[in-house]
Amino acid sequence: MQQSVQISVQFTAPVISGILITAIMERYDCIITGSGPAGLGAAFALLDTRPDLRILLLDSAQVSSGGLRNDCKMNFTYPVGFPYEYWTAELAAAYLSRIEEFLKPMILEQDHVDRYERRAERVGVQLLRIRQSHLGTDGGIRLIKELVSRLEARGVVLSFGETLTGADAANHVAHTDKRDVQYGALIVAPGRHGFDFLRRFMTQTGIVYTDNCIDVGIRVETRQEHYPIVADYYDPKFLFPERTRTFCTNSGSAHVVQEQYRTPSGAVWYSVNGHAYSEKLRANGLVNFAVLRTVAFTEPIASGQDYAEYLAALAMLTGGGHPVMQRVGDFRLGKRTTSAGLNGDLYDFEPTLSSATPGDISLAMPAKFLTSIWKALKKLDAIVPGILHPSTIMYYPEIKLYANKPRFLDDYFMAAPDIYLAGDGAGTSRGITGAWASGMRAASGIISRLA
Ligand SMILES: Cc1cc2nc3c(=O)[nH]c(=O)nc-3n(C[C@H](O)[C@H](O)[C@H](O)COP(=O)(O)OP(=O)(O)OC[C@H]3O[C@@H](n4cnc5c(N)ncnc54)[C@H](O)[C@@H]3O)c2cc1C
């Protein structure tokens, strides 16, 4: 790592009209890009060991907008959120206990899990027992505000509405849309939305990466009475055969939402997702969760992201520019869902993602995913009878781009000298606690190089 100097350094700008312009370039010991859980975890971990460090935290959003804002259920048990290729159970547990000590989450109680576990075993499914907390979207926003003001009070310079555009790795200079800034270490944690940015950044800074793995699936929405397990276990994690699983269950005041993505050529596509407000807000009696299948590609498919974007384009084509939704009753009959038949009789609740287009998900979803997911849902219906009620809605697509896999130079996610890549965008995590831990791990690397 470059020598840490506490004063600003000077550099010489080009000669313009014969006048030599000398500019002062700001310098920080560490610049963190992204104020999601990875960035926050890194900032607090750095300060805990080295409160003297000058830290700049950048985010392109006007307010801290990382993933703590959405539902904010936190999982405190390996392997949820911790990709196997980077985390062992022991390592994750060590970071998780530090996160728990810091965030002091209220762990939710679980009841009757044995009963569901036994039913799951009978049909070849595993139910993971995960320690969880849930703040809800409103609670997550309150937590972000508190964390950001704590960082500010500890001297971190926060710059919202500023985007990292690249870096001169040789000279330790970060380029943003507003200025150039020198760094001792740079942590880049741009989240899933930062996939394209991260690819460009890695190419520009010479970081080698592959992206050959994606999760594709549906989001299920139903009445809580058809998925009563959520009263006993907030976010039950079922692992089905064929690398298929349930993911991100929301209940109480639960809503399906769509997240906007843009391809490098500028085409817009949406992935569905879900969140819930805290118990304080009015319950709507609905539940939503994802069922996802993971696929790792081999030759000749080089890029999971390119593949995902083709799938998304097909989904947008069949949905007229929006995700598609289909009732289970129609799916079973091989019929599309229509707006006319959407609500009434057995189809008795309004979809919360009203912008989704009633249609036929099998027109857009490859059999590899659809068959695994339908088989998983049938098994789930044997464990929690009711989930395949005709009114249950399946929204498509839910795509998780965990595809960027940088080649790291050390165990602390350093991908180029003094450049660390953390969080979901770099594939080092898959959730809030994993992202927080990955930021802490990058911070440990920085501290060890300072020592
Ligand atoms: C609707 C929804 C619900 C979710 N619910 C849960 C949940 O309940 N539990 C859970 O564990 N996970 C949940 N997740 C996933 C969770 O949000 C992520 O796993 C987590 O936020 C990843 O953290 P991160 O720090 O890597 O990235 P993020 O939280 O995405 O933060 C990245 C930040 O980087 C900023 N950024 C990006 N590019 C740049 C750039 N070039 N310059 C400057 N800033 C940049 C972004 O503005 C953003 O603020 C949910 C996600 C969504 C979308």
PDBQT file of the ligand as one rigid body, heavy atoms in Angstrom, charges set to zero:
ROOT
HETATM    1  C1  LIG A 501     -36.187  -5.132  -3.001  1.00  0.00    +0.000 C 
HETATM    2  C2  LIG A 501     -35.014  -5.794  -2.319  1.00  0.00    +0.000 A 
HETATM    3  C3  LIG A 501     -35.184  -6.428  -1.106  1.00  0.00    +0.000 A 
HETATM    4  C4  LIG A 501     -34.094  -7.013  -0.456  1.00  0.00    +0.000 A 
HETATM    5  N1  LIG A 501     -34.272  -7.560   0.756  1.00  0.00    +0.000 NA
HETATM    6  C5  LIG A 501     -33.217  -8.084   1.412  1.00  0.00    +0.000 A 
HETATM    7  C6  LIG A 501     -33.365  -8.573   2.725  1.00  0.00    +0.000 A 
HETATM    8  O1  LIG A 501     -34.431  -8.480   3.314  1.00  0.00    +0.000 OA
HETATM    9  N2  LIG A 501     -32.291  -9.158   3.335  1.00  0.00    +0.000 N 
HETATM   10  C7  LIG A 501     -31.065  -9.254   2.726  1.00  0.00    +0.000 A 
HETATM   11  O2  LIG A 501     -30.119  -9.786   3.341  1.00  0.00    +0.000 OA
HETATM   12  N3  LIG A 501     -30.888  -8.759   1.468  1.00  0.00    +0.000 NA
HETATM   13  C8  LIG A 501     -31.922  -8.173   0.818  1.00  0.00    +0.000 A 
HETATM   14  N4  LIG A 501     -31.746  -7.658  -0.417  1.00  0.00    +0.000 N 
HETATM   15  C9  LIG A 501     -30.394  -7.756  -0.991  1.00  0.00    +0.000 C 
HETATM   16  C10 LIG A 501     -29.503  -6.712  -0.345  1.00  0.00    +0.000 C 
HETATM   17  O3  LIG A 501     -30.067  -5.469  -0.591  1.00  0.00    +0.000 OA
HETATM   18  C11 LIG A 501     -28.099  -6.811  -0.903  1.00  0.00    +0.000 C 
HETATM   19  O4  LIG A 501     -27.621  -8.111  -0.705  1.00  0.00    +0.000 OA
HETATM   20  C12 LIG A 501     -27.133  -5.838  -0.220  1.00  0.00    +0.000 C 
HETATM   21  O5  LIG A 501     -27.661  -4.542  -0.200  1.00  0.00    +0.000 OA
HETATM   22  C13 LIG A 501     -25.796  -5.797  -0.946  1.00  0.00    +0.000 C 
HETATM   23  O6  LIG A 501     -25.005  -4.810  -0.360  1.00  0.00    +0.000 OA
HETATM   24  P1  LIG A 501     -23.882  -4.026  -1.159  1.00  0.00    +0.000 P 
HETATM   25  O7  LIG A 501     -23.262  -3.102  -0.169  1.00  0.00    +0.000 OA
HETATM   26  O8  LIG A 501     -23.040  -4.983  -1.880  1.00  0.00    +0.000 OA
HETATM   27  O9  LIG A 501     -24.645  -3.189  -2.284  1.00  0.00    +0.000 OA
HETATM   28  P2  LIG A 501     -25.832  -2.145  -2.207  1.00  0.00    +0.000 P 
HETATM   29  O10 LIG A 501     -26.555  -2.251  -0.930  1.00  0.00    +0.000 OA
HETATM   30  O11 LIG A 501     -26.596  -2.304  -3.460  1.00  0.00    +0.000 OA
HETATM   31  O12 LIG A 501     -25.101  -0.743  -2.204  1.00  0.00    +0.000 OA
HETATM   32  C14 LIG A 501     -24.358  -0.303  -3.308  1.00  0.00    +0.000 C 
HETATM   33  C15 LIG A 501     -24.315   1.208  -3.275  1.00  0.00    +0.000 C 
HETATM   34  O13 LIG A 501     -23.337   1.636  -4.226  1.00  0.00    +0.000 OA
HETATM   35  C16 LIG A 501     -23.801   2.778  -4.895  1.00  0.00    +0.000 C 
HETATM   36  N5  LIG A 501     -23.089   2.834  -6.180  1.00  0.00    +0.000 N 
HETATM   37  C17 LIG A 501     -23.190   1.973  -7.216  1.00  0.00    +0.000 A 
HETATM   38  N6  LIG A 501     -22.322   2.314  -8.193  1.00  0.00    +0.000 NA
HETATM   39  C18 LIG A 501     -21.681   3.416  -7.756  1.00  0.00    +0.000 A 
HETATM   40  C19 LIG A 501     -20.665   4.248  -8.336  1.00  0.00    +0.000 A 
HETATM   41  N7  LIG A 501     -20.135   3.999  -9.527  1.00  0.00    +0.000 N 
HETATM   42  N8  LIG A 501     -20.250   5.315  -7.621  1.00  0.00    +0.000 NA
HETATM   43  C20 LIG A 501     -20.773   5.584  -6.387  1.00  0.00    +0.000 A 
HETATM   44  N9  LIG A 501     -21.729   4.828  -5.808  1.00  0.00    +0.000 NA
HETATM   45  C21 LIG A 501     -22.170   3.757  -6.493  1.00  0.00    +0.000 A 
HETATM   46  C22 LIG A 501     -25.300   2.559  -4.997  1.00  0.00    +0.000 C 
HETATM   47  O14 LIG A 501     -25.986   3.789  -5.147  1.00  0.00    +0.000 OA
HETATM   48  C23 LIG A 501     -25.622   1.861  -3.681  1.00  0.00    +0.000 C 
HETATM   49  O15 LIG A 501     -26.018   2.762  -2.687  1.00  0.00    +0.000 OA
HETATM   50  C24 LIG A 501     -32.813  -7.019  -1.063  1.00  0.00    +0.000 A 
HETATM   51  C25 LIG A 501     -32.626  -6.379  -2.298  1.00  0.00    +0.000 A 
HETATM   52  C26 LIG A 501     -33.705  -5.755  -2.908  1.00  0.00    +0.000 A 
HETATM   53  C27 LIG A 501     -33.460  -5.044  -4.207  1.00  0.00    +0.000 C 
ENDROOT
TORSDOF 0
